Amino acid sequence: MVASLGAVASAVMAEPVLLLIIALALGATAVNGATDAPNAIATVVGTRSMKPTPAIVMAAICNFVGLVFITIVSTAVADTIFTMVDFGGDNHAALIALAAAMVAIIVWGVAAWAFGIPTSQSHSLIAGITGAAIALQGSFAGVNPEQWVKVIYGLVVSTGLGFGAGWLFARIIRVTCSRLDRRKADRFFRRAQIVAGAGVAVLHGAQDGQKFLSLCMLAIMLGVYGTPEMHNFPVWLVILVSLVISLGTALGGRKIIKSVGMNMVKLEPYQGFCACLSGCLCIALATFTGMPVSTTHTNSTAVMGVGTERRLRAVRWNLAGNMVLTWVLTFPGCGLLAYAFTRLFLVIL
C-alpha cells in the first residue's frame, strides 16, 4: 500500500488536522536542518578547509542525497520511530497528539537555535512523541519499551564510540604522520576532511530525515487509512522531506557552525578529518541498525575526543558542559511541553 498524493489531498479535506500535522512536521524538519545538519560541516569550516557558504551548500545537497538514496536501501531508523509509541485508538485524537508533539519540537528547537546552542532535534522528536503518547493514553502504556531502548543504545554509541573513535583516529594519525611535511599533510587532510564532512552530511540526511519522514507517514496512515501500520514510503513524500531538510540547512546553519566548529576547540586539519571520520562511523552504524541517535551529540563528542587526544585543556569544557546540559534537559523539557500541548489541544480541538 502506497499513499498517493491524491489520496492524501482527499483525506485533508475530510480531516484538516492532517494538513496541520504535515505542515508542522515539515516545519520541524526545517528546524532540524538549521540546527543539526550544520554540525556535519562545522569542523570543515573551523579548520578553514572550506568557507562557510560553500560548506553549507554542500551540506544541504548531501542531506537531500542521503535521505533519498539511503532510504531506498534501509528504513531502519524510520521503522524504529514509527513503532516507538502507540497513538492507536481514536484516530482524530491521535492526529491531535501528533500535532501537539510537532508544536513542542518546533518551540524547543527554535529556542535553542536562537541562543546558538546545538540542541538535539532527534532527542526533541523522541521526547515530543513520547510525551504526546503518554498524554493521549494517560499512562506509559503508550510507549513501546522494546523500541525506546534503542534510544539508550544510541546514546551509548554516539557518546562512547564518538568520543573514543575521535580520540583513537587522532592518536593514530598524529603518531604515523609525524614525519610528513606539514604543509603537504595539511593540504591532504583538508581535502580528506571535505570528503568525510560530505559523508557525515549524507548520513545526517538519512538518520534525521527518516525520523521526520516517519512522523509524516504515521500522520498519513492515520488520516488516510485509519491505521498506524507502516507501509512503503511514497516517492513524493521522500522528495518533499528531503527538500525541506536541505532548505533548513541552507538558511540556518551559521550559528551552529560557530559554536561547534570554532568555539568548542581549535582543530588542525588532520583533527578535523578525524572528527568527521568518527562521526561517519558512528552515524552509519546507528542508521543501518535502527538506532535513532543525535547527529549533534555524535559530532560534538567526536570533536571533544579529538581535542582531548592533544590535551585536556584544548577543549573548552564550559561550552561542552552547556551542550551536555541542553541534551540532558531535552528529554524532560520537550516531553513535558508535548504532554502539556497534547492535553490542551485535546480540550480545544
Residue, then its C-alpha position, 0 to 999 in steps of 0.5 A: m500500500v502506497a499513499s498517493l498524493g491524491a489520496v492524501a489531498s482527499a483525506v485533508m479535506a475530510e480531516p484538516v488536522l492532517l494538513l496541520i500535522i504535515a505542515l508542522a512536521l515539515g516545519a520541524t524538519a526545517v528546524n532540524g536542518a538549521t540546527d543539526a545538519p550544520n554540525a556535519i560541516a562545522t569542523v570543515v569550516g573551523t579548520r578553514s578547509m572550506k568557507p562557510t557558504p560553500a560548506i553549507v551548500m554542500a551540506a544541504i545537497c548531501n542531506f537531500v542525497g542521503l535521505v533519498f538514496i539511503t532510504i531506498v536501501s534501509t528504513a531502519v531508523a524510520d521503522t524504529i520511530f514509527t513503532m516507538v509509541d502507540f497513538g492507536g485508538d481514536n484516530h482524530a485524537a491521535l492526529i491531535a497528539l501528533a500535532a501537539a508533539m510537532v508544536a513542542i519540537i518546533v518551540w524547543g528547537v527554535a529556542a535553542w537555535a536562537f541562543g546558538i546552542p546545538t540542541s538535539q532535534s532527534h532527542s526533541l522528536i523522541a521526547g515530543i512523541t513520547g510525551a504526546a503518547i503518554a498524554l493521549q493514553g494517560s499512562f506509559a502504556g503508550v510507549n513501546p519499551e522494546q523500541w525506546v531502548k534503542v534510544i539508550y543504545g544510541l546514546v551509548v554509541s554516539t557518546g562512547l564510540g564518538f568520543g573514543a573513535g575521535w580520540l583513537f583516529a587522532r592518536i593514530i594519525r598524529v603518531t604515523c604522520s609525524r614525519l610528513d611535511r606539514r604543509k603537504a599533510d595539511r593540504f591532504f587532510r583538508r581535502a580528506q576532511i571535505v570528503a568525510g564532512a560530505g559523508v557525515a552530511v549524507l548520513h545526517g540526511a538519512q538518520d534525521g530525515q527518516k525520523f521526520l519522514s516517519l512522523c509524516m507517514l504515521a500522520i498519513m496512515l492515520g488520516v488516510y487509512g485509519t491505521p498506524e501500520m507502516h507501509n512503503f514510503p511514497v516517492w513524493l513524500v521522500i522528495l518533499v522531506s528531503l527538500v525541506i531538510s536541505l532548505g533548513t540547512a541552507l538558511g540556518g546553519r551559521k550559528i551552529i557552525k560557530s559554536v561547534g566548529m570554532n568555539m568548542v576547540k581549535l582543530e588542525p586539519y588532520q583533527g578535523f578529518c578525524a572528527c568527521l571520520s568518527g562521526c561517519l562511523c558512528i552515524a552509519l552504524a546507528t542508521f543501518t541498525g535502527m538506532p535513532v541517535s543525535t547527529t549533534h551529540t555524535n559530532s560534538t563528542a567526536v570533536m571533544g575526543v579529538g581535542t582531548e587526544r592533544r590535551l585536556r585543556a584544548v577543549r573548552w569544557n564550559l561550552a561542552g558542559n552547556m551542550v551536555l546540559t541542553w541534551v540532558l534537559t531535552f528529554p524532560g523539557c520537550g516531553l513535558l511541553a508535548y504532554a502539556f500541548t497534547r492535553l490542551f489541544l485535546v480540550i480545544l480541538 
